[in-house]
Amino acid sequence: MKWLTFKSPLQYQNVMQNQNNSLNMKKVLFALLLLFSFSVNAQQNINEIKKDALQIIKKINFEYKNGSLTTEQISELFCKKIYYSV
């Protein structure tokens, strides 16, 4: 272990301040890394929701063209499946 000898209280204060700055920088970097990982996860969830919504819209469009859905049923399906998922 390295022992530090200080010639003045000011020198001691500078060393301690540098150590505190280093610790604060590590905390900031950790927080940034954590926020970045949350944003990546959120982006993946958004992409999955968009894919699901697009599949539902395609299915509704296909059923409407076949004549098996009325506009009221389409509105109800849209509200239940897409609006709530987004």
TORNURO-111413 format. One record per residue: x, y, z of N, C-alpha, C in turn; chain. Coordinates in Angstrom, 1 decimal, padded with zeros to 4 digits. Example, Ala and Ser with C-alpha at 12.3 -4.5 7.8 and 13.67 -1.06 7.14 Angstrom:
<<013.2 -005.7 007.8> <012.3 -004.5 007.8> <013.2 -003.3 007.8> 'A'>
<<012.8 -002.2 007.1> <013.7 -001.1 007.1> <012.9 000.0 007.9> 'A'>
//
This chain:
<<000.8 -001.2 000.0> <000.0 000.0 000.0> <000.9 001.2 000.0> 'A'>
<<000.5 002.2 -000.8> <001.3 003.4 -000.9> <000.8 004.4 000.1> 'A'>
<<001.8 004.9 000.9> <001.5 006.0 001.9> <001.8 007.3 001.2> 'A'>
<<000.8 008.2 001.4> <001.0 009.6 000.9> <001.4 010.5 002.0> 'A'>
<<002.5 011.3 001.7> <002.9 012.3 002.7> <002.6 013.6 002.0> 'A'>
<<002.0 014.5 002.8> <001.7 015.8 002.3> <002.5 016.9 003.0> 'A'>
<<002.9 017.8 002.3> <003.7 018.9 002.8> <002.8 020.0 003.4> 'A'>
<<001.5 020.1 002.9> <000.7 021.1 003.4> <-000.8 020.6 003.4> 'A'>
<<-001.6 021.3 004.1> <-003.1 020.9 004.1> <-003.7 021.2 002.7> 'A'>
<<-003.2 022.1 002.0> <-003.7 022.4 000.7> <-003.4 021.3 -000.3> 'A'>
<<-002.2 020.7 -000.1> <-001.9 019.5 -001.0> <-002.8 018.3 -000.7> 'A'>
<<-003.1 018.1 000.6> <-004.0 017.1 001.0> <-005.4 017.3 000.5> 'A'>
<<-005.8 018.6 000.6> <-007.2 018.9 000.1> <-007.3 018.7 -001.4> 'A'>
<<-006.2 019.0 -002.2> <-006.2 018.8 -003.7> <-006.3 017.3 -004.0> 'A'>
<<-005.6 016.5 -003.3> <-005.6 015.0 -003.5> <-007.0 014.5 -003.2> 'A'>
<<-007.6 014.9 -002.1> <-008.9 014.4 -001.7> <-010.0 014.9 -002.7> 'A'>
<<-009.8 016.1 -003.2> <-010.8 016.6 -004.2> <-010.7 015.8 -005.5> 'A'>
<<-009.5 015.5 -005.9> <-009.3 014.7 -007.1> <-009.9 013.3 -007.0> 'A'>
<<-009.8 012.7 -005.8> <-010.4 011.4 -005.6> <-011.9 011.5 -005.6> 'A'>
<<-012.5 012.5 -005.0> <-013.9 012.7 -005.1> <-014.4 013.0 -006.5> 'A'>
<<-013.6 013.8 -007.3> <-014.0 014.0 -008.7> <-014.0 012.7 -009.5> 'A'>
<<-013.0 011.8 -009.2> <-013.0 010.6 -009.9> <-014.2 009.7 -009.5> 'A'>
<<-014.5 009.7 -008.3> <-015.7 008.9 -007.8> <-017.0 009.5 -008.4> 'A'>
<<-017.1 010.8 -008.5> <-018.3 011.4 -009.1> <-018.4 011.1 -010.6> 'A'>
<<-017.2 011.0 -011.3> <-017.2 010.7 -012.7> <-017.7 009.3 -012.9> 'A'>
<<-017.3 008.4 -012.0> <-017.7 007.0 -012.2> <-019.2 006.8 -012.0> 'A'>
<<-019.7 007.6 -011.0> <-021.2 007.6 -010.8> <-021.9 008.1 -012.0> 'A'>
<<-021.4 009.1 -012.6> <-022.1 009.7 -013.8> <-022.0 008.7 -014.9> 'A'>
<<-020.9 008.1 -015.1> <-020.8 007.1 -016.2> <-021.7 005.9 -016.0> 'A'>
<<-021.8 005.5 -014.8> <-022.7 004.4 -014.5> <-024.2 004.8 -014.7> 'A'>
<<-024.5 006.0 -014.3> <-025.9 006.4 -014.6> <-026.2 006.5 -016.1> 'A'>
<<-025.2 007.0 -016.8> <-025.4 007.1 -018.3> <-025.6 005.8 -018.9> 'A'>
<<-024.8 004.8 -018.5> <-024.8 003.4 -019.0> <-026.2 002.8 -018.7> 'A'>
<<-026.7 003.1 -017.5> <-028.0 002.6 -017.1> <-029.1 003.2 -017.9> 'A'>
<<-029.1 004.5 -018.1> <-030.1 005.1 -018.9> <-030.1 004.7 -020.4> 'A'>
<<-028.9 004.4 -020.9> <-028.7 003.9 -022.3> <-029.4 002.6 -022.4> 'A'>
<<-029.1 001.7 -021.4> <-029.7 000.3 -021.5> <-031.2 000.4 -021.4> 'A'>
<<-031.7 001.3 -020.6> <-033.2 001.4 -020.5> <-033.8 001.9 -021.8> 'A'>
<<-033.1 002.9 -022.5> <-033.6 003.4 -023.7> <-033.6 002.4 -024.8> 'A'>
<<-032.6 001.5 -024.8> <-032.5 000.4 -025.8> <-033.6 -000.6 -025.6> 'A'>
<<-033.9 -000.9 -024.4> <-035.0 -001.8 -024.1> <-036.3 -001.2 -024.4> 'A'>
<<-036.5 000.1 -024.2> <-037.8 000.7 -024.5> <-038.0 000.8 -026.0> 'A'>
<<-036.9 001.0 -026.8> <-037.0 001.0 -028.2> <-037.4 -000.3 -028.8> 'A'>
<<-036.8 -001.4 -028.2> <-037.2 -002.7 -028.6> <-038.7 -003.0 -028.4> 'A'>
<<-039.2 -002.6 -027.2> <-040.6 -002.7 -026.9> <-041.5 -002.0 -027.9> 'A'>
<<-041.1 -000.8 -028.2> <-041.9 000.0 -029.2> <-041.9 -000.6 -030.5> 'A'>
<<-040.8 -001.2 -031.0> <-040.8 -001.9 -032.2> <-041.7 -003.1 -032.2> 'A'>
<<-041.7 -003.8 -031.1> <-042.6 -005.0 -031.0> <-044.1 -004.6 -031.1> 'A'>
<<-044.4 -003.5 -030.4> <-045.8 -003.0 -030.4> <-046.2 -002.5 -031.8> 'A'>
<<-045.3 -001.9 -032.5> <-045.6 -001.4 -033.9> <-045.8 -002.6 -034.8> 'A'>
<<-045.0 -003.7 -034.7> <-045.2 -004.9 -035.5> <-046.5 -005.5 -035.2> 'A'>
<<-046.9 -005.6 -033.9> <-048.2 -006.2 -033.6> <-049.3 -005.4 -034.1> 'A'>
<<-049.2 -004.1 -034.0> <-050.3 -003.2 -034.5> <-050.4 -003.3 -036.0> 'A'>
<<-049.3 -003.4 -036.7> <-049.3 -003.5 -038.2> <-050.0 -004.8 -038.6> 'A'>
<<-049.7 -005.9 -037.9> <-050.4 -007.2 -038.2> <-051.9 -007.1 -038.0> 'A'>
<<-052.3 -006.5 -036.9> <-053.7 -006.3 -036.6> <-054.4 -005.5 -037.7> 'A'>
<<-053.7 -004.4 -038.1> <-054.3 -003.6 -039.2> <-054.4 -004.4 -040.5> 'A'>
<<-053.4 -005.2 -040.8> <-053.5 -006.0 -042.0> <-054.6 -007.0 -041.9> 'A'>
<<-054.8 -007.6 -040.8> <-055.9 -008.5 -040.6> <-057.3 -007.8 -040.7> 'A'>
<<-057.4 -006.7 -040.1> <-058.7 -005.9 -040.2> <-058.9 -005.5 -041.6> 'A'>
<<-057.9 -005.1 -042.3> <-058.1 -004.7 -043.7> <-058.5 -005.9 -044.6> 'A'>
<<-057.9 -007.0 -044.4> <-058.2 -008.2 -045.1> <-059.7 -008.6 -044.9> 'A'>
<<-060.1 -008.6 -043.6> <-061.4 -009.0 -043.3> <-062.5 -008.0 -043.8> 'A'>
<<-062.1 -006.7 -043.8> <-063.0 -005.7 -044.3> <-063.2 -005.9 -045.8> 'A'>
<<-062.1 -006.2 -046.6> <-062.2 -006.4 -048.0> <-063.1 -007.6 -048.3> 'A'>
<<-063.0 -008.6 -047.5> <-063.9 -009.8 -047.7> <-065.3 -009.6 -047.3> 'A'>
<<-065.6 -008.5 -046.6> <-067.0 -008.1 -046.3> <-067.4 -008.7 -045.0> 'A'>
<<-066.5 -009.3 -044.2> <-067.0 -010.0 -043.0> <-067.0 -009.1 -041.8> 'A'>
<<-066.5 -007.8 -042.0> <-066.5 -006.8 -040.9> <-067.2 -005.6 -041.3> 'A'>
<<-068.0 -005.1 -040.4> <-068.6 -003.8 -040.6> <-067.7 -002.7 -040.1> 'A'>
<<-068.1 -001.4 -040.4> <-067.2 -000.3 -039.9> <-067.3 -000.2 -038.4> 'A'>
<<-068.4 -000.6 -037.8> <-068.5 -000.6 -036.3> <-067.6 -001.6 -035.7> 'A'>
<<-067.6 -002.8 -036.3> <-066.7 -003.9 -035.8> <-065.2 -003.5 -036.0> 'A'>
<<-064.9 -002.8 -037.1> <-063.5 -002.3 -037.3> <-063.1 -001.3 -036.2> 'A'>
<<-064.0 -000.4 -036.0> <-063.8 000.6 -035.0> <-063.5 000.0 -033.6> 'A'>
<<-064.4 -001.0 -033.3> <-064.3 -001.7 -032.0> <-063.0 -002.5 -031.9> 'A'>
<<-062.6 -003.2 -032.9> <-061.3 -003.9 -032.9> <-060.1 -003.0 -032.8> 'A'>
<<-060.2 -001.9 -033.6> <-059.1 -000.9 -033.5> <-058.9 -000.4 -032.1> 'A'>
<<-060.0 000.0 -031.5> <-059.9 000.5 -030.1> <-059.4 -000.5 -029.1> 'A'>
<<-059.9 -001.7 -029.2> <-059.5 -002.7 -028.3> <-058.1 -003.2 -028.4> 'A'>
<<-057.7 -003.4 -029.7> <-056.4 -004.1 -029.9> <-055.3 -003.1 -030.1> 'A'>
<<-055.5 -002.1 -030.9> <-054.4 -001.2 -031.3> <-054.2 -000.1 -030.3> 'A'>
<<-055.3 000.6 -030.0> <-055.3 001.8 -029.1> <-054.7 001.4 -027.7> 'A'>
<<-055.2 000.3 -027.2> <-054.7 -000.1 -025.9> <-053.3 -000.6 -025.9> 'A'>
<<-052.9 -001.2 -027.0> <-051.5 -001.7 -027.0> <-050.5 -000.6 -027.1> 'A'>
<<-050.9 000.5 -027.8> <-049.9 001.6 -027.9> <-050.0 002.5 -026.7> 'A'>
//
